[in-house]
Amino acid sequence: MDAFLFSQYLLSGVVIGVIYSLMALGITFIYSVMKMINWGMGEFYMIGSYAQYALIVSFFGPRRWYLALPVAMAGVFVLGVVIQRFLLRPMFVGAIERRDEYATIITIALMVLFRNLAIVLGGPNQYAPADYARPTTIGTLPISGNRFVALIATLVLLGLFYFVIKKTWVGRALRGAAQNRVGIQTAGIDPSASAWRWRPRPARCWRRTSWSTPRTARSRPSRGSRSSSSAGSARCSAASWAACCSA
């Protein structure tokens, strides 16, 4: 194979892999926090693509593609909220006995539903909007404008996700839920609550921690003896601390 052709295939594979990393990130993030696997993640990805295509073709046009992208993302977000509220929420409030089996059945059913719905509405053919960005080159390798924009947008979203998870109270609370679910429940945080209910209130961290700590844990042990249970209760883990700060 020609070296130039191989480089083109390699670049195309890297771009597609970076774009698919968003879907892989969603799968791992949902599993780490909610302890469930969304088997229909690819279909939600597909719905976003169809929504963006329909908005570009019918409403905004190729020149205003930057308006179709956030609208499509907001539409898929609303769809996810509705599904979580009416189909997935019962497994977190004690209404479902076998929550793992329930989550598997529901998400696989959604996968089959959305896949067949796309076949019925869109047919077996593939659709793509006209190029809304000029072709560019990475080094000496040409790349289509659409894929280049998708690559840049994916890198920006990955960076934004990293910032939220590592640098904000909400991200630390989510990491706390992933690391120690029982610990944040002990600190007074409901892991099944909606994410937008976690508001950063750093001034209440000490008071919320003192409320959730038993009185025996706050008492100072006598000299020469140290209760392991009291010391263990007094030390608030990083996960519980982040969770109680963000409550």
C-alpha positions in Angstrom: 0.0 0.0 0.0 1.2 3.5 -0.8 2.5 5.4 2.2 0.3 8.5 1.4 -2.8 6.4 1.2 -1.9 4.6 4.4 -1.5 7.9 6.1 -4.9 9.0 5.0 -6.5 5.9 6.3 -4.6 6.3 9.6 -5.7 9.9 10.0 -9.3 9.0 9.2 -9.2 6.2 11.8 -7.8 8.5 14.4 -10.5 11.1 13.8 -13.3 8.5 14.0 -11.7 7.0 17.1 -11.6 10.4 18.8 -15.3 11.0 18.0 -16.3 7.6 19.2 -14.4 8.3 22.4 -17.3 10.5 23.5 -19.7 7.5 23.3 -17.2 5.3 25.3 -16.8 8.1 27.8 -20.6 8.2 28.3 -20.8 4.5 28.8 -18.1 4.4 31.4 -19.3 7.5 33.2 -22.9 6.2 33.5 -21.6 2.8 34.7 -19.2 4.3 37.3 -21.9 6.6 38.9 -25.2 4.8 38.3 -23.8 1.2 38.2 -25.7 0.3 35.1 -24.8 -0.2 31.4 -26.8 1.8 28.8 -26.9 -0.7 25.9 -28.7 2.0 23.8 -25.8 4.5 23.9 -25.1 4.1 20.2 -28.7 4.8 19.3 -28.7 8.0 21.3 -25.6 9.0 19.4 -27.4 8.2 16.1 -30.5 10.2 17.2 -28.2 13.2 17.7 -26.8 12.8 14.2 -30.2 12.5 12.7 -31.4 15.6 14.6 -28.5 17.7 13.5 -29.0 16.6 9.9 -32.7 17.4 9.9 -32.1 20.8 11.5 -29.4 21.7 8.9 -31.5 20.6 6.0 -34.9 21.9 7.1 -34.2 25.0 9.2 -30.8 26.4 9.6 -29.0 25.5 6.4 -25.3 24.5 5.9 -24.0 28.0 6.7 -25.6 28.0 10.2 -24.5 24.6 11.2 -23.2 26.0 14.5 -26.8 26.6 15.6 -28.0 23.1 14.7 -25.3 21.5 16.9 -26.4 22.8 20.3 -30.1 22.4 19.4 -29.5 18.8 18.6 -27.6 18.2 21.8 -30.3 19.9 23.8 -32.9 17.7 22.1 -31.1 14.5 23.0 -30.6 15.7 26.5 -34.3 16.3 26.9 -35.0 12.8 25.5 -32.5 11.3 28.0 -34.2 13.2 30.9 -37.6 11.9 29.9 -36.4 8.3 29.7 -34.6 8.6 33.0 -37.7 10.1 34.7 -40.3 7.6 33.5 -38.3 4.4 32.7 -35.1 4.3 34.7 -36.0 6.2 37.9 -38.1 3.3 39.4 -34.9 1.2 39.7 -33.4 3.7 42.1 -36.4 4.3 44.4 -36.9 0.7 45.4 -39.8 0.0 43.0 -37.8 -2.6 41.1 -36.5 -5.7 42.8 -33.9 -6.8 40.2 -32.5 -3.5 39.1 -29.7 -4.9 36.9 -32.0 -7.1 34.9 -34.5 -4.2 34.6 -31.8 -1.8 33.3 -30.6 -4.3 30.8 -34.1 -5.0 29.4 -35.1 -1.4 29.2 -31.9 -0.2 27.5 -31.9 -3.0 25.0 -35.6 -2.4 24.3 -34.7 1.3 23.6 -31.9 0.3 21.4 -34.1 -1.9 19.2 -36.9 0.7 19.2 -34.6 3.6 18.1 -32.8 1.5 15.5 -35.9 0.2 13.8 -37.5 3.7 14.1 -34.5 5.1 12.2 -34.8 2.5 9.5 -38.5 3.2 9.1 -38.1 7.0 9.0 -34.8 7.3 7.2 -34.6 4.1 5.1 -31.5 2.0 4.5 -29.6 4.9 2.8 -27.1 7.1 4.5 -27.6 10.8 4.6 -25.0 13.6 5.1 -25.4 17.3 4.9 -23.4 19.4 2.5 -19.9 20.4 3.6 -20.3 23.3 5.9 -16.6 23.9 6.4 -13.8 24.1 4.0 -11.5 21.2 3.6 -8.2 21.5 5.4 -4.9 19.7 5.8 -3.2 18.3 8.8 0.4 18.3 7.8 0.3 17.2 4.2 -2.9 15.0 4.6 -6.2 16.4 3.5 -9.3 16.1 5.7 -12.9 17.1 5.0 -14.2 20.2 6.7 -17.0 18.4 8.5 -14.7 15.8 10.1 -12.2 18.5 11.1 -15.0 20.5 12.8 -16.2 17.3 14.5 -12.6 16.5 15.7 -12.2 20.0 17.2 -15.6 19.9 18.8 -14.9 16.5 20.3 -11.6 17.6 21.8 -13.3 20.7 23.3 -16.0 18.6 24.8 -13.4 16.2 26.2 -11.5 19.1 27.7 -14.7 20.5 29.2 -15.7 17.2 30.7 -12.2 16.9 32.3 -12.5 20.4 33.7 -16.0 19.7 35.2 -14.9 16.4 36.7 -11.6 17.5 38.2 -12.1 21.2 39.0 -15.7 21.7 40.1 -17.7 20.6 43.1 -20.2 18.8 41.0 -17.5 16.8 39.4 -16.0 15.9 42.7 -19.4 14.8 44.0 -19.9 12.6 40.9 -16.5 11.1 41.5 -17.4 10.5 45.1 -20.5 8.7 44.0 -18.4 6.5 41.7 -15.8 5.8 44.4 -17.8 5.3 47.5 -21.6 5.2 47.1 -22.2 4.2 50.7 -19.9 6.9 52.0 -21.8 9.8 50.3 -25.1 8.3 51.5 -23.6 8.4 55.1 -22.7 12.1 54.4 -26.4 12.8 53.6 -26.2 12.8 49.8 -28.7 10.9 47.7 -26.9 9.4 44.7 -30.1 8.8 42.9 -31.0 12.5 43.0 -30.8 14.6 39.9 -27.4 16.1 39.1 -28.7 19.6 38.9 -29.7 19.5 42.6 -26.1 19.4 43.6 -25.3 23.1 44.1 -21.8 24.2 45.3 -21.9 25.5 48.8 -18.4 25.3 50.2 -19.2 27.4 53.2 -21.4 24.7 54.6 -18.8 21.9 54.3 -17.6 22.0 57.9 -21.1 22.2 59.3 -22.5 19.5 57.1 -19.6 17.2 58.0 -20.0 17.9 61.7 -23.7 17.1 61.4 -23.1 13.8 59.7 -20.3 12.8 62.1 -21.3 10.9 65.2 -20.8 12.6 68.6 -18.4 9.8 69.6 -16.3 10.6 66.5 -16.0 14.3 67.3 -14.9 13.6 70.9 -11.2 13.7 71.5 -9.7 10.4 72.7 -7.9 10.2 76.0 -4.2 10.2 76.0 -2.6 6.9 75.5 -5.6 5.3 73.9 -7.2 5.8 70.5 -10.4 4.3 69.4 -10.0 3.0 65.8 -13.8 3.4 65.2 -13.8 7.0 66.4 -10.8 7.9 64.4 -12.1 6.2 61.3 -15.5 8.0 61.6 -13.8 11.4 62.2 -11.7 11.2 59.1 -14.0 12.2 56.2 -12.8 10.6 52.9 -12.2 12.8 49.9 -15.3 11.4 48.1 -17.6 12.1 51.0 -16.1 15.5 51.6 -16.6 16.5 48.0 -20.2 15.1 48.0 -21.2 17.0 51.2 -19.7 20.2 49.9 -21.7 20.1 46.7 -25.0 19.2 48.4 
